[in-house]
Amino acid sequence: MTEYEVSCFGKTRFPSRRTARRRARQIRGEGGPDFRTYRCRYCTAVHMGHRPGCATYLRMTPNGPIHVQELTP
C-alpha cells in the first residue's frame, strides 16, 4: 500500500475546514470519537482523523484483522 493510499484513499474529502469541523462536532454529539481536521498534502482537500491516543484501527494477524484501541501513555 502506498503512502497516498494510507493517507488519502477512501477518506471523505471536505471542501473546507469549517465543513469538516461541523461534521466532526456532529459525530462527537452522536457519541462518536473525537476527530481532528487536517489539510491533505496529496489532494489538498480537508480530511478528518482521530486525535492522537484516540485511534481505533485494524491490525492484520495470521488469522485476519483485529481491532486495536490506541492507548494513551
N, C-alpha and C positions, 0 to 999 in steps of 0.2 A: 504494500500500500504506500502510495507516495505521500509526501508531506501535504500536498494540496488536498488529497482525498481525506486525510485525517483532519485538516484544518477547516475545510470549506464544504466539501461534497456532502449533500444530504441535509445541510442545515438550512433553516429558514433565513431568507435574506430580507432585511427590513430596509426601507428607503431612507430612514433617518434614525438617529439615536433616540429621538423623542418617541417615535412609534415603538421601538424595541423596549424602551423603559416602561411604556404604558402596558405592553403585553407582559413584561416581567412582573409588574405590580399585580396584574390580573391573575397570573398563575400563582403568585405568592398568596393572594387573597383567597384562592380556592384551595389552599393547603399544600401547594406545591413547593418545590425547592426555591432557594434564594439565588436568582440569576444575576449576572453582571452583563453589561453590554460592551461590545468592542468592535472596532472597525477592522475588517478582514484585509490582510495585506495582499490577498490573491484576487478577490473580486471587488474590493473597495466598498462593498455593502456592509451593513451592520448586522452582526450576529449576537446571539445570547449564549452564554456559557455559565457553568457552575462557578460559584465563588471558590477560592482555594479552601480546601478542607471540607467541602460540601459535595463533592462529585460522587456520583454513582456511575459505575461503568462496568463493562463486561470484560472478564479476563478469560482467555482461552486456556483450556486444560485438555489433556488427552481424552477426557470424557465429554467434552463440549464446553460451551461458555457458562460461566458462573457470574453472578452479580457480586460486586465488591463495593463496600462503602469506604470511602477515603476517610481516615481518622485524623483529627487534628492532634498535633503533638502536645 
